Amino acid sequence: MAGDQKPPSTGGTGDVPSGAGQGWTALSYLIGGMLVWGFIGWLVDQWLDSGGIATGIGVVLGMAGGIILVVRRLGTPT
């Protein structure tokens, strides 16, 4: 019945392991950077017909940018 249901969690300290949010944030920065810059590189490849060189460069630049964002946002606790 409706009265027997457990209420949703309120986000207490025991719900999520410590640092899990930071881990997901770091992972999303890295994957997002690779996808966005890889796609931009793919578009450049299509435009210049360079055979995949720009896609590889875009993925590497995306990884580097993701790492820089992770270090800036999560590297040093304030």
C-alpha positions as CSV (number, residue, x, y, z in Angstrom):
1,M,0.0,0.0,0.0
2,A,1.0,3.6,-0.3
3,G,1.7,4.0,3.4
4,D,4.1,1.0,3.5
5,Q,6.6,2.4,1.0
6,K,10.0,3.5,2.2
7,P,10.7,7.2,1.6
8,P,13.4,8.2,-0.8
9,S,16.9,8.7,0.5
10,T,17.8,12.2,1.6
11,G,21.4,12.0,0.6
12,G,23.0,11.4,4.0
13,T,26.6,10.6,4.6
14,G,26.1,6.8,4.3
15,D,24.5,6.9,0.9
16,V,27.5,7.6,-1.3
17,P,31.1,6.6,-0.6
18,S,33.5,9.4,0.0
19,G,35.0,10.9,-3.2
20,A,32.5,9.1,-5.5
21,G,31.2,12.4,-6.8
22,Q,34.7,13.6,-7.5
23,G,35.5,10.4,-9.3
24,W,32.5,10.7,-11.6
25,T,33.3,14.3,-12.3
26,A,36.8,13.5,-13.3
27,L,35.6,10.6,-15.5
28,S,33.1,12.8,-17.2
29,Y,35.7,15.5,-17.9
30,L,38.0,13.0,-19.5
31,I,35.4,11.2,-21.6
32,G,33.7,14.5,-22.5
33,G,36.9,16.1,-23.6
34,M,37.8,13.1,-25.8
35,L,34.4,13.0,-27.4
36,V,34.0,16.7,-28.1
37,W,37.5,17.3,-29.4
38,G,37.5,14.0,-31.3
39,F,34.3,15.0,-33.0
40,I,35.8,18.3,-33.9
41,G,38.8,16.5,-35.3
42,W,36.6,14.2,-37.3
43,L,34.8,17.2,-38.8
44,V,38.2,18.7,-39.8
45,D,39.1,15.3,-41.3
46,Q,35.9,15.4,-43.4
47,W,36.6,18.9,-44.5
48,L,40.3,18.4,-45.4
49,D,40.1,14.7,-46.2
50,S,43.2,14.1,-44.1
51,G,42.6,10.4,-43.4
52,G,42.0,10.4,-39.7
53,I,45.0,12.4,-38.5
54,A,42.9,15.3,-37.2
55,T,40.6,12.9,-35.3
56,G,43.6,11.4,-33.5
57,I,45.0,14.8,-32.7
58,G,41.5,15.9,-31.4
59,V,41.2,12.9,-29.1
60,V,44.7,13.5,-27.7
61,L,43.9,17.2,-27.2
62,G,40.6,16.3,-25.5
63,M,42.4,14.0,-23.1
64,A,45.0,16.7,-22.3
65,G,42.2,19.2,-21.8
66,G,40.3,16.8,-19.6
67,I,43.4,16.2,-17.4
68,I,44.0,19.9,-17.1
69,L,40.3,20.4,-16.0
70,V,40.6,17.6,-13.4
71,V,43.7,19.0,-11.9
72,R,42.3,22.5,-11.8
73,R,38.9,21.6,-10.4
74,L,39.7,18.6,-8.2
75,G,43.5,18.6,-7.7
76,T,44.0,20.8,-4.7
77,P,41.3,20.9,-1.9
78,T,40.6,24.4,-0.6
